[in-house]
């Protein structure tokens, strides 16, 4: 999951991508990032309970 998140971060921090991509695409990437972060957080919390 973290590798996936890094890819999205790279896209969102790439000015050419952000300036050239349609708003829908940017919104989709941000949503993917939020979903991935939520999953990672949930996984980390469940690992702490073990």
C-alpha positions as CSV (number, residue, x, y, z in Angstrom):
1,X,0.0,0.0,0.0
2,X,2.8,2.4,0.8
3,X,4.3,2.1,-2.7
4,X,0.9,2.9,-4.2
5,X,0.7,5.9,-1.9
6,X,4.2,7.1,-3.0
7,X,3.1,6.9,-6.7
8,X,0.1,9.1,-6.0
9,X,2.2,11.6,-4.0
10,X,4.6,11.8,-6.8
11,X,1.8,12.5,-9.3
12,X,0.3,15.2,-7.0
13,X,3.6,16.8,-6.3
14,X,4.5,16.9,-10.1
15,X,3.5,20.4,-11.2
16,X,3.3,19.3,-14.9
17,X,0.8,16.6,-14.0
18,X,-1.3,18.8,-11.8
19,X,-1.3,21.7,-14.2
20,X,-2.0,19.5,-17.2
21,X,-4.5,17.0,-15.8
22,X,-8.2,17.7,-15.9
23,X,-9.7,18.5,-12.5
24,X,-11.6,15.2,-12.5
25,X,-8.3,13.3,-12.7
26,X,-6.7,15.3,-9.9
27,X,-9.8,14.8,-7.7
28,X,-9.6,11.0,-8.5
29,X,-6.0,10.9,-7.5
30,X,-6.7,12.8,-4.2
31,X,-9.5,10.4,-3.4
32,X,-7.3,7.4,-4.1
33,X,-4.7,8.9,-1.8
34,X,-7.2,9.5,1.0
35,X,-8.5,5.9,0.6
36,X,-5.0,4.5,0.7
37,X,-4.1,6.5,3.7
38,X,-7.2,5.3,5.5
39,X,-6.4,1.7,4.7
40,X,-2.8,2.1,5.9
41,X,-4.0,3.7,9.1
42,X,-6.5,0.9,9.7
43,X,-3.8,-1.7,9.1
44,X,-1.4,0.0,11.5
45,X,-4.0,0.3,14.2
46,X,-4.9,-3.4,13.9
47,X,-1.2,-4.3,14.0
48,X,-0.9,-2.3,17.3
49,X,-3.7,-4.4,18.8
50,X,-1.8,-7.7,18.2
